[in-house]
Amino acid sequence: MRPAKLTALALTMLLACVGAALAADPPAIPVPVQGGAPKAPTPERTEMLLGELRVRNVSQPSLTPFLPAPGKATGAAVIVAPGGGFMMLSWESEGTAVAKRLADAGVAAFVLKYRLDPTPDDSGAFTRQFMATMASLAKGGGGAGTLPSFAAEAPAAADAAEAVRLVRSRASEWGIDPHRVGLVGFSAGGITAANVATGAAAGRPDFVGIIYGALRQAVPADAPPAFIATAADDPLLRSAAVPMFEAWRAAGRPAELHLYEKGGHGFGMVPKGSSSDHWFDEFVWWMQARGLLGNKSAKPG
């Protein structure tokens, strides 16, 4: 077989795999955008990039629900915000894989597609841009203060806050306690989670998980309890976790910190052979210890 035919066959198989993965997801629920979502300069793309299913050029936010079996449901809910440098979403390892594990633990989970910075339509051009951006960020030394502001930060936070309000508004439909709606985010999604948790009260979650994220603003006196996890060898955000934990504690709010020896950046649900592999179990144990997984309504303190 000629190389060109091999390339075409490989592309066809790849597209089939992407299509099958998307078909397996439940239907998405649009998240309202005040004034409507602006028209994107490039179309939304879902494709295999850097070895994983990625979504980019999102202009219309949405929630993809993963609900627990009725006999398992605890009444708790968690919105999952994948990372990707505000340029893409790591759809599986920081999105659907997390949501499926949460649903198996009795937690109603919703993967959030939030608005992103526009990127080149061409996959190769995008990959080069993304890798160059990540390399530049890594030179900053892993501190939150070295991160630039991203154009999509504010829209992403607005989308996450609106998602919290949407889940609460439909709590009875999904068997959810509206006082036990959490948000967990990774990397850019972790920054988004921190921004929402410290932002306007109306859109704050009742608890928050910030996984290799960063704090951009002051922690208010009524911020939700926070679970913070990062690897000490994270080249981008290794120095952000401790100041964030201390800021939460200084505000008199509950916080728990897990600083793993190894795991790098973006460990998500990908096994690394290190203690960071257990962050999900520790997050669930933390929710359980705070009374968030009981079937009775209980506002987190």
SULWO-V197715 format. One line per field, one symbol per residue. ss: DSSP state (A for helix, B for strand, O for the rest). phi: phi as a letter, one per 20 degrees, with the letter a starting at -180 (. if undefined). psi: psi as a letter, one per 20 degrees, with the letter a starting at -180 (. if undefined). Layout:
ss = ???
phi = ???
psi = ???
//
This chain:
ss = OOAAAAAAAAAAAAAAAAAAAAAAOOOBBBOOOOOOOOOOOOOOBBBBBOOBBBBBOOOOOBBBBBOOOOOOOOOOBBBBBOOOOOOBBBOAAAAAAAAAAAAAOOOBBBBBBOOOOOOOOOAAAAAAAAAAAAAAAAOOOOOAAAOOOOOAAAAAAAAAAAAAAAAAAOAAAAOOOOOOBBBBBBOAAAAAAAAAAOOOAAAOOOBBBBBOOOOOOOOOOOOOBBBBBBBOOOOOOOOAAAAAAAAAAAOOOOBBBBBBOOOOOOOOOOOOOOAAAAAAAAAAAAAAAOOOOOOOOOOOO
phi = .fgffffffffffffffffffffffffedfdfdgnnfffffcffccbeclnbfcdblfddfbcdeceffgfegenecceddfdqmldbcffefdcfffffffffendfcceeedfcffcgffffffgfffffffffffffnndffeffedgegffffffffffffffffdgffdmdffecddbccclgfffffffffdeggfdffebbdddkdbedbfeffdffgcdcbbefdffdcfeeffgfgfffffemdfbcdcdffcqmdnfldefdmcfffdgfgffffffffemedfeefbffe
psi = pqhghggggggghghgggggghhiqrqqpppqppiqpqpqhqqpporopkjqpqprlphoqrpoqoqqqhiipiiqqppporakkjhrpnhfhjehhgghhghhjjppqopporqrpqrqhpgghggggghhghhghhiijjqhiiprqqhigghgghggghgghgghhkghhjkqoijlorppqpdhhhgggggghjbphhjqriqqpoolaqpirqorikqqqppppqqijoigkhjhgghgghhghhjkqpqpponqgrhapkhcjopikriiijhgghgghggghjjijriqpopq.
//
